[in-house]
Amino acid sequence: MSTPLENKSTSKDIQKRFDNDVDRFSNLETGQAATIDAPLAMELITQAAVSGTVNIRRVLDIGCGAGNNTLKLLQSASPFDCDLIDLSQPMLERAPRRIEWVAWAGLM
């Protein structure tokens, strides 16, 4: 089933939805409830990154949301520098705070 282009969400529509869901997406286990296998997908992405790059020194997280993928990667490969990009300013404000807290607390 294909959605006509004029009925698709714009970048602004997507941004507004994410702006309103920062708290929900700030949960590693349930953040993407619409994606049933999101925790598994994050784990597979992390494993691929770690096995494909011996010494991860810098990461570019495009569409970082609340930072879940970066947090997951920090559990397996740290420390590294990270640049975060997202459409949603509230998400972009939340992600570095979460990542810095995990690094500060030594939970990596």
KOLMARMAR-71901 format. One record per residue: residue in one letter; x, y, z of N, C-alpha, C in turn. Coordinates in steps of 0.05 Angstrom, whole numbers, padded with zeros to 5 digits, always signed. Example, Ala and Ser with C-alpha at 12.3 -4.5 7.8 and 13.67 -1.06 7.14 Angstrom:
2
A+00264-00114+00156+00246-00090+00156+00264-00066+00156/S+00257-00045+00142+00273-00021+00143+00258+00001+00157/
***
This chain:
108
M+00017-00024+00000+00000+00000+00000+00018+00025+00000/S+00016+00041-00020+00032+00064-00024+00017+00090-00016/T+00030+00107-00001+00019+00133+00007+00026+00154-00014/P+00006+00168-00025+00012+00189-00044+00031+00210-00032/L+00048+00221-00047+00068+00241-00037+00055+00264-00022/E+00032+00273-00032+00019+00296-00018+00008+00289+00009/N+00006+00263+00015-00004+00254+00042+00018+00246+00061/K+00043+00247+00052+00065+00239+00069+00072+00262+00088/S+00084+00254+00111+00092+00274+00131+00115+00291+00120/T+00114+00316+00127+00137+00334+00121+00158+00332+00143/S+00181+00343+00138+00201+00344+00159+00191+00359+00183/K+00175+00380+00180+00164+00395+00202+00145+00377+00218/D+00128+00361+00204+00109+00343+00218+00124+00323+00235/I+00145+00312+00224+00162+00292+00238+00175+00305+00262/Q+00186+00329+00258+00199+00344+00279+00179+00348+00303/K+00155+00357+00297+00135+00362+00318+00129+00337+00334/R+00126+00314+00319+00120+00289+00333+00143+00281+00352/F+00167+00284+00343+00190+00277+00360+00193+00297+00383/D+00188+00323+00377+00190+00343+00398+00171+00336+00422/N+00149+00324+00415+00129+00317+00436+00134+00290+00449/D+00154+00275+00440+00158+00247+00450+00186+00243+00461/V+00199+00264+00470+00227+00262+00480+00228+00242+00503/D+00210+00243+00522+00211+00225+00546+00208+00196+00537/R+00190+00191+00519+00185+00163+00510+00210+00152+00496/F+00222+00168+00479+00246+00159+00464+00271+00159+00481/S+00270+00168+00505+00293+00168+00523+00295+00143+00539/N+00283+00122+00531+00284+00096+00544+00296+00075+00526/L+00319+00064+00533+00333+00045+00516+00316+00020+00509/E+00300+00011+00528+00285-00014+00524+00258-00010+00509/T+00245+00012+00514+00218+00015+00503+00215+00041+00486/G+00236+00054+00481+00235+00080+00467+00222+00080+00440/Q+00225+00058+00426+00212+00056+00399+00192+00034+00400/A+00171+00038+00414+00150+00017+00418+00138+00008+00392/A+00137+00026+00372+00126+00018+00346+00143-00002+00331/T+00169-00002+00338+00187-00021+00326+00192-00043+00346/I+00178-00066+00342+00178-00088+00362+00206-00097+00368/D+00224-00098+00348+00250-00109+00352+00272-00087+00354/A+00264-00063+00363+00283-00041+00366+00307-00048+00384/P+00303-00060+00408+00327-00068+00424+00345-00087+00409/L+00334-00106+00395+00350-00125+00379+00365-00110+00357/A+00351-00092+00343+00364-00077+00321+00387-00061+00332/M+00383-00048+00355+00405-00032+00367+00429-00050+00374/E+00423-00073+00384+00444-00092+00391+00460-00101+00366/L+00445-00107+00345+00458-00116+00320+00475-00093+00308/I+00465-00069+00308+00480-00046+00298+00505-00042+00314/T+00503-00044+00340+00526-00042+00358+00547-00063+00352/Q+00538-00088+00350+00556-00110+00345+00570-00106+00318/A+00556-00097+00298+00568-00092+00271+00588-00070+00273/A+00582-00049+00287+00601-00026+00289+00626-00035+00304/V+00623-00049+00325+00647-00058+00341+00664-00078+00326/S+00651-00096+00312+00667-00116+00298+00679-00105+00272/G+00667-00084+00262+00677-00072+00237+00698-00051+00241/T+00700-00041+00264+00720-00020+00270+00735-00027+00296/V+00760-00033+00293+00776-00042+00316+00777-00021+00338/N+00783+00004+00331+00786+00025+00350+00767+00049+00343/I+00743+00048+00354+00724+00070+00348+00733+00095+00363/R+00739+00116+00348+00747+00141+00360+00727+00163+00356/R+00711+00162+00335+00693+00183+00329+00668+00171+00316/V+00644+00181+00325+00619+00171+00315+00602+00194+00306/L+00588+00191+00284+00568+00210+00275+00541+00196+00276/D+00524+00206+00295+00498+00194+00299+00477+00212+00286/I+00469+00204+00262+00450+00220+00246+00422+00210+00254/G+00404+00229+00261+00378+00221+00271+00380+00208+00298/C+00396+00221+00315+00404+00210+00341+00381+00207+00361/G+00359+00222+00356+00337+00220+00376+00347+00227+00403/A+00340+00211+00423+00349+00216+00450+00376+00203+00457/G+00390+00193+00436+00417+00183+00440+00419+00153+00445/N+00397+00138+00441+00397+00110+00448+00419+00093+00434/N+00422+00097+00408+00443+00081+00394+00471+00088+00404/T+00476+00113+00409+00502+00121+00420+00507+00109+00447/L+00486+00110+00464+00488+00098+00491+00494+00068+00489/K+00480+00055+00471+00485+00026+00467+00513+00021+00458/L+00523+00037+00440+00551+00034+00430+00571+00039+00452/L+00565+00058+00470+00583+00064+00492+00586+00041+00511/Q+00567+00023+00512+00569+00000+00529+00589-00020+00519/S+00595-00019+00493+00614-00038+00481+00640-00026+00472/A+00640+00000+00466+00664+00013+00455+00666+00041+00465/S+00682+00045+00485+00685+00072+00496+00713+00076+00505/P+00722+00100+00508+00708+00125+00501+00712+00132+00471/F+00695+00149+00461+00698+00159+00434+00684+00186+00433/D+00692+00203+00414+00679+00228+00409+00655+00223+00392/C+00634+00239+00396+00609+00235+00382+00597+00261+00373/D+00588+00262+00348+00572+00285+00338+00543+00275+00335/L+00525+00291+00345+00496+00283+00344+00481+00302+00326/I+00463+00291+00310+00446+00307+00292+00418+00296+00294/D+00398+00314+00296+00370+00306+00296+00353+00330+00288/L+00330+00324+00276+00311+00345+00269+00298+00359+00293/S+00295+00344+00314+00281+00353+00338+00300+00366+00358/Q+00297+00392+00363+00314+00406+00382+00312+00394+00410/P+00288+00388+00420+00286+00375+00447+00301+00348+00448/M+00299+00332+00427+00314+00307+00426+00344+00313+00427/L+00353+00333+00411+00381+00340+00409+00391+00351+00436/E+00374+00363+00451+00382+00373+00478+00384+00350+00498/R+00366+00331+00495+00366+00308+00514+00389+00289+00510/A+00396+00283+00485+00416+00262+00479+00443+00268+00493/P+00455+00291+00489+00481+00295+00502+00480+00294+00532/R+00458+00303+00544+00456+00302+00573+00456+00273+00583/R+00442+00255+00568+00441+00227+00576+00468+00214+00572/I+00481+00220+00550+00507+00209+00544+00528+00218+00564/E+00528+00244+00570+00547+00254+00590+00542+00242+00617/W+00517+00238+00625+00510+00227+00651+00521+00198+00653/V+00517+00183+00632+00526+00155+00631+00557+00154+00634/A+00570+00173+00619+00600+00174+00621+00609+00182+00649/W+00595+00203+00660+00602+00212+00687+00597+00191+00708/A+00575+00176+00706+00569+00156+00725+00585+00130+00722/G+00600+00129+00701+00617+00105+00696+00600+00080+00689/L+00578+00084+00676+00560+00062+00670+00566+00050+00643/M+00588+00057+00631+00595+00046+00605+00608+00019+00607/
***
